[in-house]
């Protein structure tokens, strides 16, 4: 396996693990005060799964229409593969620019304990992820 395949495989496992952590965190939100956060997390999960599903469909279509087409030469398959890679890179760059929105970190009422910048919530999220990753 090449370094690129190993890196890609690790990223896929990390993404899958992140989704599991997000779903686990979501499942533990049960109080009425958690309703808005629970809804927001559901939206993130739905968007992620939708994009993942569409990417898998695109890959399957490319595989069937390009790579499995025995009437195409290796040169044609190579050219089409490079074209689709460029298209996907361009599509991702466009989507990233369209969705690039500056989001302020969450702020919480300052109670004299912790930070009013939301750092406590961020630290909590990181500790949850770290403890789950160690399991």
Secondary structure, DSSP 8 states (H G I E B T S, - for coil): --HHHHHHHHHHHHHHHHHHHHHHHHHT--SGGGHHHHHHHHHHHHHHHHHHHHHHHHHHHHIIIIIT-TTS-HHHHHHHHHHHHHHHHHHHHHHHHHT------------SSS-TTSHHHHHHHHHHHHHHHT-
